[in-house]
Amino acid sequence: MTGEDVEEIRKNFMKHFGALNRDIPETRNAFSDLQKTVHKDGALSAKVKEMMCIVVSILNPCESCMVYHTKQAISLGATREEIMEACGVAIVMGGGPAAAHIATVQDALDKWAPR
């Protein structure tokens, strides 16, 4: 996968998530409200919560979620090192399959947080 690929995944996700306003607006708005509530700084920072979302998306696995939450974490100041350390937690909890899915996160990091 290339940086262009992860950008395309992100754009496609955003397009279709936005289209939910047309098809199921009440559900989309309720989900968006929940996201806003949960992703605020609290006892855990929004940055940490985004890294938790990366781990969960690796374990589920959801490629669009991995890309989206990696971009969000970076925008909140997460470093490549912090995100990769969180990915280590995914490997502990998910083993080899989780390790394989981390490639998507690495590709997103190569695009938005290169070494």
Jmol script that loads the backbone (N, CA, C; Angstrom):
load data "model"
ATOM      1  N   MET A   1       0.855  -1.170   0.000  1.00  0.00           N
ATOM      2  CA  MET A   1       0.000   0.000   0.000  1.00  0.00           C
ATOM      3  C   MET A   1       0.902   1.235   0.000  1.00  0.00           C
ATOM      4  N   THR A   2       0.427   2.288  -0.591  1.00  0.00           N
ATOM      5  CA  THR A   2       1.188   3.531  -0.645  1.00  0.00           C
ATOM      6  C   THR A   2       0.468   4.614   0.146  1.00  0.00           C
ATOM      7  N   GLY A   3       1.141   5.749   0.288  1.00  0.00           N
ATOM      8  CA  GLY A   3       0.516   6.889   0.938  1.00  0.00           C
ATOM      9  C   GLY A   3      -0.742   7.336   0.227  1.00  0.00           C
ATOM     10  N   GLU A   4      -0.727   7.234  -1.106  1.00  0.00           N
ATOM     11  CA  GLU A   4      -1.918   7.592  -1.872  1.00  0.00           C
ATOM     12  C   GLU A   4      -3.065   6.642  -1.548  1.00  0.00           C
ATOM     13  N   ASP A   5      -2.728   5.361  -1.335  1.00  0.00           N
ATOM     14  CA  ASP A   5      -3.760   4.382  -1.003  1.00  0.00           C
ATOM     15  C   ASP A   5      -4.432   4.710   0.327  1.00  0.00           C
ATOM     16  N   VAL A   6      -3.640   5.033   1.349  1.00  0.00           N
ATOM     17  CA  VAL A   6      -4.254   5.334   2.646  1.00  0.00           C
ATOM     18  C   VAL A   6      -5.052   6.629   2.576  1.00  0.00           C
ATOM     19  N   GLU A   7      -4.596   7.572   1.788  1.00  0.00           N
ATOM     20  CA  GLU A   7      -5.369   8.811   1.619  1.00  0.00           C
ATOM     21  C   GLU A   7      -6.686   8.511   0.914  1.00  0.00           C
ATOM     22  N   GLU A   8      -6.657   7.617  -0.065  1.00  0.00           N
ATOM     23  CA  GLU A   8      -7.884   7.228  -0.762  1.00  0.00           C
ATOM     24  C   GLU A   8      -8.843   6.500   0.182  1.00  0.00           C
ATOM     25  N   ILE A   9      -8.315   5.624   1.034  1.00  0.00           N
ATOM     26  CA  ILE A   9      -9.146   4.930   2.028  1.00  0.00           C
ATOM     27  C   ILE A   9      -9.805   5.947   2.948  1.00  0.00           C
ATOM     28  N   ARG A  10      -9.029   6.935   3.415  1.00  0.00           N
ATOM     29  CA  ARG A  10      -9.559   7.959   4.313  1.00  0.00           C
ATOM     30  C   ARG A  10     -10.639   8.782   3.622  1.00  0.00           C
ATOM     31  N   LYS A  11     -10.373   9.217   2.401  1.00  0.00           N
ATOM     32  CA  LYS A  11     -11.353  10.028   1.669  1.00  0.00           C
ATOM     33  C   LYS A  11     -12.632   9.247   1.397  1.00  0.00           C
ATOM     34  N   ASN A  12     -12.483   7.985   1.026  1.00  0.00           N
ATOM     35  CA  ASN A  12     -13.648   7.148   0.750  1.00  0.00           C
ATOM     36  C   ASN A  12     -14.488   6.951   2.018  1.00  0.00           C
ATOM     37  N   PHE A  13     -13.811   6.708   3.136  1.00  0.00           N
ATOM     38  CA  PHE A  13     -14.517   6.554   4.411  1.00  0.00           C
ATOM     39  C   PHE A  13     -15.296   7.829   4.742  1.00  0.00           C
ATOM     40  N   MET A  14     -14.629   8.974   4.624  1.00  0.00           N
ATOM     41  CA  MET A  14     -15.272  10.244   4.958  1.00  0.00           C
ATOM     42  C   MET A  14     -16.464  10.511   4.034  1.00  0.00           C
ATOM     43  N   LYS A  15     -16.322  10.186   2.765  1.00  0.00           N
ATOM     44  CA  LYS A  15     -17.417  10.363   1.805  1.00  0.00           C
ATOM     45  C   LYS A  15     -18.631   9.538   2.214  1.00  0.00           C
ATOM     46  N   HIS A  16     -18.404   8.277   2.504  1.00  0.00           N
ATOM     47  CA  HIS A  16     -19.522   7.401   2.823  1.00  0.00           C
ATOM     48  C   HIS A  16     -20.091   7.672   4.218  1.00  0.00           C
ATOM     49  N   PHE A  17     -19.217   8.034   5.155  1.00  0.00           N
ATOM     50  CA  PHE A  17     -19.724   8.389   6.483  1.00  0.00           C
ATOM     51  C   PHE A  17     -20.599   9.632   6.382  1.00  0.00           C
ATOM     52  N   GLY A  18     -20.168  10.601   5.576  1.00  0.00           N
ATOM     53  CA  GLY A  18     -20.977  11.798   5.360  1.00  0.00           C
ATOM     54  C   GLY A  18     -22.309  11.488   4.694  1.00  0.00           C
ATOM     55  N   ALA A  19     -22.298  10.511   3.795  1.00  0.00           N
ATOM     56  CA  ALA A  19     -23.525  10.130   3.082  1.00  0.00           C
ATOM     57  C   ALA A  19     -24.556   9.500   4.011  1.00  0.00           C
ATOM     58  N   LEU A  20     -24.131   9.064   5.175  1.00  0.00           N
ATOM     59  CA  LEU A  20     -25.098   8.531   6.135  1.00  0.00           C
ATOM     60  C   LEU A  20     -26.096   9.604   6.554  1.00  0.00           C
ATOM     61  N   ASN A  21     -25.700  10.885   6.465  1.00  0.00           N
ATOM     62  CA  ASN A  21     -26.638  11.976   6.757  1.00  0.00           C
ATOM     63  C   ASN A  21     -27.849  11.920   5.848  1.00  0.00           C
ATOM     64  N   ARG A  22     -27.630  11.472   4.627  1.00  0.00           N
ATOM     65  CA  ARG A  22     -28.717  11.368   3.654  1.00  0.00           C
ATOM     66  C   ARG A  22     -29.577  10.140   3.935  1.00  0.00           C
ATOM     67  N   ASP A  23     -28.933   9.032   4.274  1.00  0.00           N
ATOM     68  CA  ASP A  23     -29.631   7.752   4.357  1.00  0.00           C
ATOM     69  C   ASP A  23     -30.187   7.428   5.745  1.00  0.00           C
ATOM     70  N   ILE A  24     -29.426   7.712   6.773  1.00  0.00           N
ATOM     71  CA  ILE A  24     -29.872   7.440   8.151  1.00  0.00           C
ATOM     72  C   ILE A  24     -29.382   8.566   9.075  1.00  0.00           C
ATOM     73  N   PRO A  25     -29.925   9.759   8.890  1.00  0.00           N
ATOM     74  CA  PRO A  25     -29.409  10.925   9.609  1.00  0.00           C
ATOM     75  C   PRO A  25     -29.492  10.824  11.129  1.00  0.00           C
ATOM     76  N   GLU A  26     -30.572  10.287  11.668  1.00  0.00           N
ATOM     77  CA  GLU A  26     -30.689  10.210  13.128  1.00  0.00           C
ATOM     78  C   GLU A  26     -29.610   9.307  13.715  1.00  0.00           C
ATOM     79  N   THR A  27     -29.374   8.185  13.063  1.00  0.00           N
ATOM     80  CA  THR A  27     -28.347   7.248  13.534  1.00  0.00           C
ATOM     81  C   THR A  27     -26.967   7.877  13.413  1.00  0.00           C
ATOM     82  N   ARG A  28     -26.693   8.493  12.269  1.00  0.00           N
ATOM     83  CA  ARG A  28     -25.384   9.115  12.061  1.00  0.00           C
ATOM     84  C   ARG A  28     -25.154  10.229  13.077  1.00  0.00           C
ATOM     85  N   ASN A  29     -26.172  11.045  13.330  1.00  0.00           N
ATOM     86  CA  ASN A  29     -26.030  12.136  14.289  1.00  0.00           C
ATOM     87  C   ASN A  29     -25.835  11.615  15.710  1.00  0.00           C
ATOM     88  N   ALA A  30     -26.545  10.560  16.062  1.00  0.00           N
ATOM     89  CA  ALA A  30     -26.383   9.974  17.394  1.00  0.00           C
ATOM     90  C   ALA A  30     -24.972   9.425  17.557  1.00  0.00           C
ATOM     91  N   PHE A  31     -24.472   8.748  16.532  1.00  0.00           N
ATOM     92  CA  PHE A  31     -23.115   8.212  16.586  1.00  0.00           C
ATOM     93  C   PHE A  31     -22.089   9.338  16.664  1.00  0.00           C
ATOM     94  N   SER A  32     -22.287  10.392  15.873  1.00  0.00           N
ATOM     95  CA  SER A  32     -21.375  11.538  15.903  1.00  0.00           C
ATOM     96  C   SER A  32     -21.368  12.210  17.273  1.00  0.00           C
ATOM     97  N   ASP A  33     -22.544  12.328  17.884  1.00  0.00           N
ATOM     98  CA  ASP A  33     -22.619  12.903  19.231  1.00  0.00           C
ATOM     99  C   ASP A  33     -21.874  12.039  20.237  1.00  0.00           C
ATOM    100  N   LEU A  34     -22.028  10.724  20.117  1.00  0.00           N
ATOM    101  CA  LEU A  34     -21.297   9.813  21.005  1.00  0.00           C
ATOM    102  C   LEU A  34     -19.793   9.967  20.810  1.00  0.00           C
ATOM    103  N   GLN A  35     -19.360  10.026  19.573  1.00  0.00           N
ATOM    104  CA  GLN A  35     -17.933  10.210  19.298  1.00  0.00           C
ATOM    105  C   GLN A  35     -17.407  11.492  19.938  1.00  0.00           C
ATOM    106  N   LYS A  36     -18.127  12.586  19.764  1.00  0.00           N
ATOM    107  CA  LYS A  36     -17.700  13.868  20.331  1.00  0.00           C
ATOM    108  C   LYS A  36     -17.592  13.784  21.850  1.00  0.00           C
ATOM    109  N   THR A  37     -18.543  13.113  22.479  1.00  0.00           N
ATOM    110  CA  THR A  37     -18.530  12.975  23.929  1.00  0.00           C
ATOM    111  C   THR A  37     -17.347  12.132  24.391  1.00  0.00           C
ATOM    112  N   VAL A  38     -17.147  11.012  23.748  1.00  0.00           N
ATOM    113  CA  VAL A  38     -16.105  10.077  24.174  1.00  0.00           C
ATOM    114  C   VAL A  38     -14.702  10.591  23.865  1.00  0.00           C
ATOM    115  N   HIS A  39     -14.534  11.268  22.752  1.00  0.00           N
ATOM    116  CA  HIS A  39     -13.191  11.661  22.323  1.00  0.00           C
ATOM    117  C   HIS A  39     -12.692  12.973  22.918  1.00  0.00           C
ATOM    118  N   LYS A  40     -13.439  13.564  23.852  1.00  0.00           N
ATOM    119  CA  LYS A  40     -12.965  14.766  24.534  1.00  0.00           C
ATOM    120  C   LYS A  40     -11.864  14.386  25.525  1.00  0.00           C
ATOM    121  N   ASP A  41     -10.994  15.357  25.812  1.00  0.00           N
ATOM    122  CA  ASP A  41     -10.030  15.160  26.887  1.00  0.00           C
ATOM    123  C   ASP A  41     -10.788  14.961  28.190  1.00  0.00           C
ATOM    124  N   GLY A  42     -10.359  14.017  28.961  1.00  0.00           N
ATOM    125  CA  GLY A  42     -10.929  13.742  30.278  1.00  0.00           C
ATOM    126  C   GLY A  42      -9.822  13.141  31.118  1.00  0.00           C
ATOM    127  N   ALA A  43     -10.126  12.108  31.876  1.00  0.00           N
ATOM    128  CA  ALA A  43      -9.078  11.406  32.621  1.00  0.00           C
ATOM    129  C   ALA A  43      -8.037  10.870  31.639  1.00  0.00           C
ATOM    130  N   LEU A  44      -8.504  10.490  30.441  1.00  0.00           N
ATOM    131  CA  LEU A  44      -7.604  10.117  29.343  1.00  0.00           C
ATOM    132  C   LEU A  44      -7.658  11.235  28.305  1.00  0.00           C
ATOM    133  N   SER A  45      -6.513  11.544  27.729  1.00  0.00           N
ATOM    134  CA  SER A  45      -6.486  12.572  26.688  1.00  0.00           C
ATOM    135  C   SER A  45      -7.142  12.052  25.414  1.00  0.00           C
ATOM    136  N   ALA A  46      -7.598  12.975  24.595  1.00  0.00           N
ATOM    137  CA  ALA A  46      -8.163  12.600  23.297  1.00  0.00           C
ATOM    138  C   ALA A  46      -7.132  11.844  22.468  1.00  0.00           C
ATOM    139  N   LYS A  47      -5.872  12.225  22.582  1.00  0.00           N
ATOM    140  CA  LYS A  47      -4.797  11.541  21.851  1.00  0.00           C
ATOM    141  C   LYS A  47      -4.705  10.075  22.259  1.00  0.00           C
ATOM    142  N   VAL A  48      -4.738   9.815  23.541  1.00  0.00           N
ATOM    143  CA  VAL A  48      -4.677   8.429  24.031  1.00  0.00           C
ATOM    144  C   VAL A  48      -5.900   7.651  23.551  1.00  0.00           C
ATOM    145  N   LYS A  49      -7.057   8.281  23.592  1.00  0.00           N
ATOM    146  CA  LYS A  49      -8.271   7.606  23.137  1.00  0.00           C
ATOM    147  C   LYS A  49      -8.181   7.241  21.657  1.00  0.00           C
ATOM    148  N   GLU A  50      -7.593   8.114  20.852  1.00  0.00           N
ATOM    149  CA  GLU A  50      -7.420   7.795  19.426  1.00  0.00           C
ATOM    150  C   GLU A  50      -6.464   6.611  19.249  1.00  0.00           C
ATOM    151  N   MET A  51      -5.431   6.555  20.063  1.00  0.00           N
ATOM    152  CA  MET A  51      -4.513   5.411  19.966  1.00  0.00           C
ATOM    153  C   MET A  51      -5.206   4.126  20.417  1.00  0.00           C
ATOM    154  N   MET A  52      -6.101   4.231  21.387  1.00  0.00           N
ATOM    155  CA  MET A  52      -6.897   3.065  21.776  1.00  0.00           C
ATOM    156  C   MET A  52      -7.761   2.611  20.604  1.00  0.00           C
ATOM    157  N   CYS A  53      -8.313   3.566  19.877  1.00  0.00           N
ATOM    158  CA  CYS A  53      -9.130   3.225  18.703  1.00  0.00           C
ATOM    159  C   CYS A  53      -8.296   2.520  17.644  1.00  0.00           C
ATOM    160  N   ILE A  54      -7.042   2.917  17.488  1.00  0.00           N
ATOM    161  CA  ILE A  54      -6.165   2.232  16.540  1.00  0.00           C
ATOM    162  C   ILE A  54      -6.015   0.776  16.943  1.00  0.00           C
ATOM    163  N   VAL A  55      -5.749   0.540  18.223  1.00  0.00           N
ATOM    164  CA  VAL A  55      -5.582  -0.838  18.713  1.00  0.00           C
ATOM    165  C   VAL A  55      -6.848  -1.653  18.467  1.00  0.00           C
ATOM    166  N   VAL A  56      -7.994  -1.096  18.801  1.00  0.00           N
ATOM    167  CA  VAL A  56      -9.256  -1.817  18.604  1.00  0.00           C
ATOM    168  C   VAL A  56      -9.489  -2.088  17.117  1.00  0.00           C
ATOM    169  N   SER A  57      -9.167  -1.122  16.273  1.00  0.00           N
ATOM    170  CA  SER A  57      -9.392  -1.323  14.838  1.00  0.00           C
ATOM    171  C   SER A  57      -8.456  -2.374  14.259  1.00  0.00           C
ATOM    172  N   ILE A  58      -7.274  -2.534  14.841  1.00  0.00           N
ATOM    173  CA  ILE A  58      -6.367  -3.612  14.426  1.00  0.00           C
ATOM    174  C   ILE A  58      -6.958  -4.952  14.830  1.00  0.00           C
ATOM    175  N   LEU A  59      -7.494  -5.013  16.033  1.00  0.00           N
ATOM    176  CA  LEU A  59      -8.024  -6.280  16.549  1.00  0.00           C
ATOM    177  C   LEU A  59      -9.345  -6.677  15.900  1.00  0.00           C
ATOM    178  N   ASN A  60     -10.079  -5.718  15.320  1.00  0.00           N
ATOM    179  CA  ASN A  60     -11.388  -6.066  14.765  1.00  0.00           C
ATOM    180  C   ASN A  60     -11.388  -6.791  13.421  1.00  0.00           C
ATOM    181  N   PRO A  61     -10.606  -6.678  12.486  1.00  0.00           N
ATOM    182  CA  PRO A  61      -9.837  -5.557  11.930  1.00  0.00           C
ATOM    183  C   PRO A  61     -10.690  -4.702  10.990  1.00  0.00           C
ATOM    184  N   CYS A  62     -10.411  -3.405  11.006  1.00  0.00           N
ATOM    185  CA  CYS A  62     -11.128  -2.466  10.155  1.00  0.00           C
ATOM    186  C   CYS A  62     -10.108  -1.516   9.527  1.00  0.00           C
ATOM    187  N   GLU A  63      -9.823  -1.723   8.257  1.00  0.00           N
ATOM    188  CA  GLU A  63      -8.807  -0.928   7.568  1.00  0.00           C
ATOM    189  C   GLU A  63      -9.158   0.564   7.569  1.00  0.00           C
ATOM    190  N   SER A  64     -10.399   0.894   7.260  1.00  0.00           N
ATOM    191  CA  SER A  64     -10.809   2.306   7.255  1.00  0.00           C
ATOM    192  C   SER A  64     -10.621   2.933   8.631  1.00  0.00           C
ATOM    193  N   CYS A  65     -10.959   2.186   9.675  1.00  0.00           N
ATOM    194  CA  CYS A  65     -10.807   2.693  11.042  1.00  0.00           C
ATOM    195  C   CYS A  65      -9.338   2.890  11.390  1.00  0.00           C
ATOM    196  N   MET A  66      -8.490   1.945  10.994  1.00  0.00           N
ATOM    197  CA  MET A  66      -7.049   2.082  11.256  1.00  0.00           C
ATOM    198  C   MET A  66      -6.521   3.369  10.645  1.00  0.00           C
ATOM    199  N   VAL A  67      -6.879   3.616   9.383  1.00  0.00           N
ATOM    200  CA  VAL A  67      -6.406   4.806   8.675  1.00  0.00           C
ATOM    201  C   VAL A  67      -6.979   6.066   9.317  1.00  0.00           C
ATOM    202  N   TYR A  68      -8.276   6.091   9.534  1.00  0.00           N
ATOM    203  CA  TYR A  68      -8.926   7.273  10.100  1.00  0.00           C
ATOM    204  C   TYR A  68      -8.349   7.626  11.474  1.00  0.00           C
ATOM    205  N   HIS A  69      -8.256   6.651  12.357  1.00  0.00           N
ATOM    206  CA  HIS A  69      -7.809   6.941  13.718  1.00  0.00           C
ATOM    207  C   HIS A  69      -6.314   7.228  13.789  1.00  0.00           C
ATOM    208  N   THR A  70      -5.539   6.675  12.874  1.00  0.00           N
ATOM    209  CA  THR A  70      -4.118   7.038  12.821  1.00  0.00           C
ATOM    210  C   THR A  70      -3.984   8.504  12.450  1.00  0.00           C
ATOM    211  N   LYS A  71      -4.725   8.943  11.446  1.00  0.00           N
ATOM    212  CA  LYS A  71      -4.703  10.356  11.047  1.00  0.00           C
ATOM    213  C   LYS A  71      -5.171  11.253  12.200  1.00  0.00           C
ATOM    214  N   GLN A  72      -6.227  10.834  12.892  1.00  0.00           N
ATOM    215  CA  GLN A  72      -6.736  11.618  14.023  1.00  0.00           C
ATOM    216  C   GLN A  72      -5.699  11.707  15.146  1.00  0.00           C
ATOM    217  N   ALA A  73      -5.074  10.590  15.453  1.00  0.00           N
ATOM    218  CA  ALA A  73      -4.067  10.583  16.531  1.00  0.00           C
ATOM    219  C   ALA A  73      -2.909  11.512  16.194  1.00  0.00           C
ATOM    220  N   ILE A  74      -2.457  11.460  14.958  1.00  0.00           N
ATOM    221  CA  ILE A  74      -1.372  12.344  14.528  1.00  0.00           C
ATOM    222  C   ILE A  74      -1.808  13.806  14.655  1.00  0.00           C
ATOM    223  N   SER A  75      -3.038  14.100  14.266  1.00  0.00           N
ATOM    224  CA  SER A  75      -3.523  15.489  14.335  1.00  0.00           C
ATOM    225  C   SER A  75      -3.602  15.984  15.778  1.00  0.00           C
ATOM    226  N   LEU A  76      -3.690  15.053  16.725  1.00  0.00           N
ATOM    227  CA  LEU A  76      -3.726  15.420  18.147  1.00  0.00           C
ATOM    228  C   LEU A  76      -2.337  15.380  18.791  1.00  0.00           C
ATOM    229  N   GLY A  77      -1.315  15.166  17.973  1.00  0.00           N
ATOM    230  CA  GLY A  77       0.057  15.231  18.469  1.00  0.00           C
ATOM    231  C   GLY A  77       0.718  13.898  18.756  1.00  0.00           C
ATOM    232  N   ALA A  78       0.060  12.799  18.443  1.00  0.00           N
ATOM    233  CA  ALA A  78       0.689  11.493  18.662  1.00  0.00           C
ATOM    234  C   ALA A  78       1.867  11.334  17.713  1.00  0.00           C
ATOM    235  N   THR A  79       2.930  10.785  18.237  1.00  0.00           N
ATOM    236  CA  THR A  79       4.110  10.544  17.419  1.00  0.00           C
ATOM    237  C   THR A  79       4.053   9.137  16.826  1.00  0.00           C
ATOM    238  N   ARG A  80       4.867   8.928  15.836  1.00  0.00           N
ATOM    239  CA  ARG A  80       4.989   7.596  15.239  1.00  0.00           C
ATOM    240  C   ARG A  80       5.361   6.583  16.315  1.00  0.00           C
ATOM    241  N   GLU A  81       6.271   6.960  17.194  1.00  0.00           N
ATOM    242  CA  GLU A  81       6.733   6.053  18.250  1.00  0.00           C
ATOM    243  C   GLU A  81       5.597   5.696  19.205  1.00  0.00           C
ATOM    244  N   GLU A  82       4.788   6.669  19.578  1.00  0.00           N
ATOM    245  CA  GLU A  82       3.656   6.396  20.464  1.00  0.00           C
ATOM    246  C   GLU A  82       2.648   5.463  19.799  1.00  0.00           C
ATOM    247  N   ILE A  83       2.353   5.738  18.542  1.00  0.00           N
ATOM    248  CA  ILE A  83       1.373   4.907  17.832  1.00  0.00           C
ATOM    249  C   ILE A  83       1.902   3.484  17.668  1.00  0.00           C
ATOM    250  N   MET A  84       3.176   3.333  17.329  1.00  0.00           N
ATOM    251  CA  MET A  84       3.730   1.985  17.165  1.00  0.00           C
ATOM    252  C   MET A  84       3.797   1.249  18.509  1.00  0.00           C
ATOM    253  N   GLU A  85       4.031   1.966  19.586  1.00  0.00           N
ATOM    254  CA  GLU A  85       4.008   1.320  20.899  1.00  0.00           C
ATOM    255  C   GLU A  85       2.600   0.821  21.219  1.00  0.00           C
ATOM    256  N   ALA A  86       1.592   1.613  20.866  1.00  0.00           N
ATOM    257  CA  ALA A  86       0.209   1.160  21.036  1.00  0.00           C
ATOM    258  C   ALA A  86      -0.043  -0.082  20.182  1.00  0.00           C
ATOM    259  N   CYS A  87       0.522  -0.108  18.983  1.00  0.00           N
ATOM    260  CA  CYS A  87       0.377  -1.285  18.117  1.00  0.00           C
ATOM    261  C   CYS A  87       0.979  -2.526  18.766  1.00  0.00           C
ATOM    262  N   GLY A  88       2.007  -2.342  19.574  1.00  0.00           N
ATOM    263  CA  GLY A  88       2.573  -3.459  20.317  1.00  0.00           C
ATOM    264  C   GLY A  88       1.548  -4.086  21.243  1.00  0.00           C
ATOM    265  N   VAL A  89       0.688  -3.277  21.827  1.00  0.00           N
ATOM    266  CA  VAL A  89      -0.391  -3.786  22.681  1.00  0.00           C
ATOM    267  C   VAL A  89      -1.341  -4.643  21.845  1.00  0.00           C
ATOM    268  N   ALA A  90      -1.624  -4.196  20.624  1.00  0.00           N
ATOM    269  CA  ALA A  90      -2.486  -4.985  19.738  1.00  0.00           C
ATOM    270  C   ALA A  90      -1.866  -6.351  19.456  1.00  0.00           C
ATOM    271  N   ILE A  91      -0.553  -6.395  19.279  1.00  0.00           N
ATOM    272  CA  ILE A  91       0.114  -7.676  19.030  1.00  0.00           C
ATOM    273  C   ILE A  91      -0.009  -8.583  20.248  1.00  0.00           C
ATOM    274  N   VAL A  92       0.164  -8.020  21.450  1.00  0.00           N
ATOM    275  CA  VAL A  92       0.031  -8.823  22.672  1.00  0.00           C
ATOM    276  C   VAL A  92      -1.363  -9.432  22.755  1.00  0.00           C
ATOM    277  N   MET A  93      -2.365  -8.651  22.423  1.00  0.00           N
ATOM    278  CA  MET A  93      -3.745  -9.105  22.554  1.00  0.00           C
ATOM    279  C   MET A  93      -4.240  -9.915  21.357  1.00  0.00           C
ATOM    280  N   GLY A  94      -3.634  -9.708  20.177  1.00  0.00           N
ATOM    281  CA  GLY A  94      -4.145 -10.343  18.971  1.00  0.00           C
ATOM    282  C   GLY A  94      -3.184 -11.235  18.226  1.00  0.00           C
ATOM    283  N   GLY A  95      -1.937 -11.302  18.682  1.00  0.00           N
ATOM    284  CA  GLY A  95      -0.969 -12.200  18.072  1.00  0.00           C
ATOM    285  C   GLY A  95      -0.622 -11.868  16.635  1.00  0.00           C
ATOM    286  N   GLY A  96      -0.299 -12.932  15.892  1.00  0.00           N
ATOM    287  CA  GLY A  96       0.144 -12.801  14.513  1.00  0.00           C
ATOM    288  C   GLY A  96      -0.826 -12.065  13.604  1.00  0.00           C
ATOM    289  N   PRO A  97      -2.129 -12.369  13.667  1.00  0.00           N
ATOM    290  CA  PRO A  97      -3.053 -11.631  12.804  1.00  0.00           C
ATOM    291  C   PRO A  97      -3.005 -10.123  13.059  1.00  0.00           C
ATOM    292  N   ALA A  98      -2.899  -9.723  14.315  1.00  0.00           N
ATOM    293  CA  ALA A  98      -2.803  -8.293  14.624  1.00  0.00           C
ATOM    294  C   ALA A  98      -1.520  -7.713  14.029  1.00  0.00           C
ATOM    295  N   ALA A  99      -0.424  -8.444  14.156  1.00  0.00           N
ATOM    296  CA  ALA A  99       0.847  -7.976  13.606  1.00  0.00           C
ATOM    297  C   ALA A  99       0.726  -7.740  12.103  1.00  0.00           C
ATOM    298  N   ALA A 100       0.003  -8.610  11.413  1.00  0.00           N
ATOM    299  CA  ALA A 100      -0.168  -8.461   9.967  1.00  0.00           C
ATOM    300  C   ALA A 100      -0.965  -7.209   9.629  1.00  0.00           C
ATOM    301  N   HIS A 101      -1.981  -6.884  10.426  1.00  0.00           N
ATOM    302  CA  HIS A 101      -2.823  -5.725  10.136  1.00  0.00           C
ATOM    303  C   HIS A 101      -2.131  -4.404  10.444  1.00  0.00           C
ATOM    304  N   ILE A 102      -1.085  -4.445  11.240  1.00  0.00           N
ATOM    305  CA  ILE A 102      -0.367  -3.216  11.582  1.00  0.00           C
ATOM    306  C   ILE A 102       0.270  -2.587  10.350  1.00  0.00           C
ATOM    307  N   ALA A 103       0.446  -3.363   9.285  1.00  0.00           N
ATOM    308  CA  ALA A 103       1.000  -2.809   8.042  1.00  0.00           C
ATOM    309  C   ALA A 103       0.185  -1.609   7.563  1.00  0.00           C
ATOM    310  N   THR A 104      -1.115  -1.651   7.735  1.00  0.00           N
ATOM    311  CA  THR A 104      -1.975  -0.532   7.326  1.00  0.00           C
ATOM    312  C   THR A 104      -1.639   0.713   8.140  1.00  0.00           C
ATOM    313  N   VAL A 105      -1.442   0.547   9.434  1.00  0.00           N
ATOM    314  CA  VAL A 105      -1.076   1.677  10.298  1.00  0.00           C
ATOM    315  C   VAL A 105       0.295   2.210   9.881  1.00  0.00           C
ATOM    316  N   GLN A 106       1.226   1.316   9.606  1.00  0.00           N
ATOM    317  CA  GLN A 106       2.562   1.751   9.181  1.00  0.00           C
ATOM    318  C   GLN A 106       2.490   2.550   7.878  1.00  0.00           C
ATOM    319  N   ASP A 107       1.664   2.101   6.940  1.00  0.00           N
ATOM    320  CA  ASP A 107       1.513   2.842   5.693  1.00  0.00           C
ATOM    321  C   ASP A 107       0.925   4.226   5.945  1.00  0.00           C
ATOM    322  N   ALA A 108      -0.032   4.320   6.855  1.00  0.00           N
ATOM    323  CA  ALA A 108      -0.599   5.626   7.204  1.00  0.00           C
ATOM    324  C   ALA A 108       0.453   6.507   7.868  1.00  0.00           C
ATOM    325  N   LEU A 109       1.241   5.915   8.727  1.00  0.00           N
ATOM    326  CA  LEU A 109       2.323   6.690   9.365  1.00  0.00           C
ATOM    327  C   LEU A 109       3.337   7.150   8.336  1.00  0.00           C
ATOM    328  N   ASP A 110       3.655   6.298   7.364  1.00  0.00           N
ATOM    329  CA  ASP A 110       4.602   6.709   6.313  1.00  0.00           C
ATOM    330  C   ASP A 110       4.071   7.912   5.544  1.00  0.00           C
ATOM    331  N   LYS A 111       2.747   7.991   5.406  1.00  0.00           N
ATOM    332  CA  LYS A 111       2.120   9.116   4.696  1.00  0.00           C
ATOM    333  C   LYS A 111       2.088  10.372   5.556  1.00  0.00           C
ATOM    334  N   TRP A 112       1.656  10.238   6.818  1.00  0.00           N
ATOM    335  CA  TRP A 112       1.384  11.421   7.633  1.00  0.00           C
ATOM    336  C   TRP A 112       2.381  11.678   8.760  1.00  0.00           C
ATOM    337  N   ALA A 113       3.243  10.728   9.082  1.00  0.00           N
ATOM    338  CA  ALA A 113       4.248  10.916  10.138  1.00  0.00           C
ATOM    339  C   ALA A 113       5.524  10.171   9.770  1.00  0.00           C
ATOM    340  N   PRO A 114       6.131  10.557   8.645  1.00  0.00           N
ATOM    341  CA  PRO A 114       7.323   9.820   8.201  1.00  0.00           C
ATOM    342  C   PRO A 114       8.475   9.983   9.196  1.00  0.00           C
ATOM    343  N   ARG A 115       9.366   9.048   9.128  1.00  0.00           N
ATOM    344  CA  ARG A 115      10.545   9.100  10.033  1.00  0.00           C
ATOM    345  C   ARG A 115      11.412  10.261   9.700  1.00  0.00           C
TER     346      ARG A 115
END
end "model"
wireframe off; spacefill off
backbone 0.3
color backbone group
